[in-house]
Every structure is written in C-alpha cells, then in structure tokens.
Amino acid sequence: MLASRKKEKSAELAALLDEYEQKAAPAPTRTLSAGDHVSGTVAAVGPRTVILDMGAKMQGLVDRAEFDENLPLPAVGDSLDAYFAGMEDGAMRLVLTGGAEGISVDESIQTALAAKLPVEGTFEKEVSGGYEVKVRGQRAFCPFSQVAMHRPREGAPSPVGTSTSFLVMEYDPEARNLVVSHRALEERDAATRRESLKSSLFEGDTRFGTVTKIMPFGVFVDLGGVEGLVPNSEISWDRAVKASDILHEGDGVQVKIRRVDWENDRFTLSLKDLSSDPWKDFCEDFSAGSCVSGKVVKLMPFGAFVQLVPGVDGLIPISSLGRGRHIVDPGEVVKLGQEVNVKVESMDPVARKIGLSLVDSRVAALKPGEIAVGARIKGIVESCRDFGVFVRLSEEKTGLLHVSESGLPKGAGNQARLEAKFPVGSDLEVVVKGLDGDRVSLALPSTIEAEEQAARDAAELRGLLRQNQAESGNAALGSLGALFDAALS
C-alpha cells in the first residue's frame, strides 16, 4: 500500500511538473544551501503537493499537509516564504515555519536538525535553567543563555507566551530530549548580515543600531551583523555626561561610523559627531575679552577648569586665582560645582584651549583709591586660614588681617573661629596697617581706634603728671612720669 501511494504521488508530481515546465521559460540553475530562506510564487496546487516558481527554471515542492486553518492553502499566483531542505526528484524540497506537521513530527524535527532549518515554537513557561518551549506539539527546552544574543535590558517583559523561530540543537525522540536555541538562529543570521555589511559599511556612514552593553569604558552597539564600540569620549561633547545617563541596554540609537577594521573586528562609533560641535558655536559667539558665566568642574594643582557651555571648558590658572597673593590649592578660592563669572583672556580654537580669569562683580565694584598706611578701606572676605583672614581690596590687591588683629583670644581652631566671625563673602571694613612690597597688612578699625584712644589716654596722663610735678615740685612725681614714658615707649 505504501509503495502504491508513493507511486501515485510520483505520478502526480510528474504531471504537475510537466504542466508547469511547458509554461516556464529557460533560466540559469540556482544553487542553494540547506537552511536558506527562499520565496516563490505558487505555480500549481495538487492533492498532496504545492509547486512554487522559484524565479528560475527550478521548482520548489511544499507538502500540502503543512497547510491548515492557521495557514490556509494558497492559490496559484500567491507569494510564499519557505526554507530549503534538500533536493527531491530534481526539485527543491521546501518546508514552512509555523504550519502543521507535514509528515511525522519526529521526521520534521529530524529534518530541521540535519538541515539546520528553523522551527517555530512558543515559550510556554519558565523552568529551572531556562524555558519550556512547545515545538510542533512537543515539549522542548531552551536554556537562558540561548534565548537571545544579547541580554534583555532590566525590566524587559518575559518571553513566556510569545512565539519565535528556533534552531534544533539536540533531538532524541526516544529519550524525549529536544533542545532548541533562538540565539543560534540570531547568530547565524548575524553572520549572514555581517558578510553583507562588508560591501556597504563605510567610515563616515550614519547607521541605526541597538545598545547591547554599557561598560565603564563605553557602549557596545549592534549594527545588525557587527558590534561596534562608542567610547566614553564619543558619547557626548559634555564630558560630564555618562553613558548610563542617556542610554539603556536595548535602546535604539543613531551612530556615526568613525573607524572600520574588519581584520581585527573593531568598529568605532560616535554619538557626539551627530550633534553640532559646541567649540565652533562658542567661538562664533564669543572672543577674547568676553565675560561669561560657568561652573567649576575640575580642580587641578595648576588651576580650575570651568565649563562655559556643555563640551567647552576653560582654565583659570592658579596664578590668576591668587590675584596677586600666593595660593597652593585652587580650592582656597573656588569650589567644585560653584557658579562663577569669568573673563575670556585667550582663545585657541585649533588647540581647543581657553584661558580665563575670575570676575566678581562685587570685587569689580571695589574702589579703594590709594592703598596707603592708615587708609580705611571696604573689602570682601575671600578666605580664612589658621593665621588670619584674606580680604579682597580690589581686583588686583588682597590684604591679610592677621589673627592677632582679629580680636579673637588665643586658642586652637583659629580657622573655624575666624570663619564664624568673618564669613567668606561678607563685607569687611579694614585699615591698612602696613605695606611690604605686594603684602598688605590689615587691622580692624576698632583695633586701630582702641590703640589710638590708648595713645591719647597715655598722652593725657603724661601731661597731668608733668603738670602736677611742676606745681608741687615733687621729684618723686617726676620720676614716676619718667617711668611711665619709658613703659609706653
């Protein structure tokens, strides 16, 4: 009976092929490998077989049993996608994905394993080590590592309940052992796309890709066949921006191809190249002499870097920060994150360097006049140290109010006590007590007034003693006056 059915089927195939070949025009023979995806047009529909026109003088045969209520039988002229399984009676034997089992389930899965053909399956539930998958009515196992090429991003929905294609990795019908992999299919497709990309991926191109990994040194992006790296330096013009601030695994992203190295499988990508260069924009809007505001973003032994706009930093040299006085740390004057007003002293667009100086509108408004001994001047507290308080007198001059002139009693923790009494940034009236080159020694007006009053009181007392001596002729009073003068001198 089996031989009779086979003979009947062969006769049917021969008749259908003869009928079709009479209408088909000659064309070159097409060579395919097992597992290749193909498309064709339905040329004839028989009781057991559907014949496809593969676009050449070659026919494809699909078992009619693969069609059911979920995949209706096509009509002549319809397009149909299938996979090449091998040659049969001089024609291409094709199988469909997602259709009913054509012959036996075992045979169809064995064919898929041998020919590396994809099979359709549905994730049924999560089990230990992976997922249970339903493939053509049979239970299969897909390990977690074989679900996809790339780990799903955090919070991604579970695949349970979804259907996709798999490759059969292991099959033992007697032991009921069926292992499948979606990742293997993705990797095979990626290898095919990689070969295709070799003729179409060039430096300077803009491509759309998918973020696969975020690492401390950059972001990996899948371009659909190859994986490229966006180094941290190419994430944004703003160096303060981190990849994790703007990207997540699984995100789609547009990148520019900076470097292509097929031999070493290295592809360098850029995000920032797709936005305008902030240096160019800044240099068009500002020049040397311009005053701008910015934020202190880095302190170095040689100065403070200020971000003027995202992607453009300038440097205030430590010599400029001191404003005439010696400082050993920029942190003595400015703090990280502080908003400051600066003046552009120099600009080199080619070297991408900008020299800055600190501008304080309050300091600029200081008009001390001539800084001379005895002058009373209004200044601004700049900083406090254990030995005293630095007071800004003008844009060029800073004076020191020594701790001994502060009115504080002697003791430990002078800096904290000075900061409490003289808050940084507060206004302070001082008197110039001494000048030594560029050094300006200061005192508080109250201290000077107290000293002046003490001098006046002493002079008055001396006068009274001398007057009493003259009136009484008492030599002892004269001797007391001499001793008093000696003590004050």
Steps between C-alpha positions, in 0.01 A plus 500: 500500500788735588668427167174569322459839671860593422451403134177700488672803653791479253258483211315804629825693540610407151172616351506829686863562409437422134207739499706773664815452293301555182425854626839574657772683308859370510723660763834432673509233773489638856727355771384502865631375831288316754316743723494790254189715510326515163188655348298384207171533315243219511494342155276200566306343788457122504325264739820443700755752372524873430749599228676837518668696223837594654577769244713278276458169321470340839198388693442476872281232659305559820302221662132602497458355850696797638195720436204507740250749644788710640676510163241472221584326176632758251363562154692502173686831473539551877847573645631257762804498733670171586834338589710275279528144640664312213438361149225254412421367150706782346306769688566698818340348808365784715354523848299778665527641848194526721289254295366161593736204499521366144597145567586372846609741770817300562594507134441874465711578808773261385497677163527838670795377710684346204442792263533770771153628415309728736189374675223701656448474874322670790647579841265313736647564844821568692670194647828435676783624278283626216158478334269222392415548132223334300631394155260322265308357790810381686660641812846648446753673725669833426776596750509860621832546316335399172201733511675789324840631395466795732380505858162676525511831680380521857123508521446343156187281483528121527493310168242256640202486266690633199589301189821515301737288291757258641773270376492141621824437691431148638225246433452151638139388445543188717629697798257783423794740500453805277727804550450814292673839470378835375843651559663259252256616234575865579875433481463324166293785363751749640785319323308528174433869559865552592611375160246729340624797705855462366388655174280769651652619832746787465666759722290814516171313460209558736331181618220397735589238762400347831684551831618158618732576795595802709853469635722736708698586185213542254189357335472204262249538215376225267485629144321193367787260441793667675539655844674834534624700799409857587790602730419728791677783319247465215185490714448876528681829457422552868761292682288499814234291324525125566371233264263369767346848530359491146504136382369161611555150368250430223468865396504581131759764417639687198881495474771615264765254380843639590719197431452165322753218554368171364831319551503559877120516531510850650247769420514840667179701517401847613189663639638850545598530132129511416458826695656839428849570637451734799852637457409634157182658632677650803780652292242660272318659794791603725855632472786613724368765737151351527353445844300182554375287786587135558531221753819372662529136387856401591773617736862427412829609663552748216150654498124458475306383194171677435229364270381792289247297298460120483811376318707819539725547805744779578784522752551758773874469579587482868707817462187686391290351778741642759450855374847604607535274803655155504260206535590129488154359423223638273255376764607793714307728264237292313311177566380219272155576363527871581347740248753768410530798268811496285670703231640338185867598499613284205344258251662235275226319299752268331656377827160533669641705788344798674674706767277662760520737793258520789259793498300607805260787446527589868879504478486700177287757684764546772664841467759519777685796362864524606595210727721670758573450867213632706248484213160368598372265228191286442581148381353151462604197706662257255616214723609411852808314614638417845728803487244754384238628256565591135300805395452602136568872472480537120527289185878508538559515875434272796596579859548286812328562829727307736333292769666720761305792352168317490396561859483128573661362816791263449407133461477199269274478192564851380369435146158384617470788743610750235249361249225534758589862573593596141283295257650454154340749260396744769584869485771619739640842572873496574788739553834468322749447778812429300644456147789272410535470124184327376401403852230703669452461876157588630335574830145551613387862545396419854852381577654814351251716686580322825870549443449865414284551806760330718766730359285806568430382856870442561592841364239662718625312807858604428390859472322484835803348670733767363256773601477368856879477519538858393241624747619301802871477431482135609796314348329168560223595258766586245656161539153330462439695179838390363420137578157530334656651185753219492225235531303651207801548278 
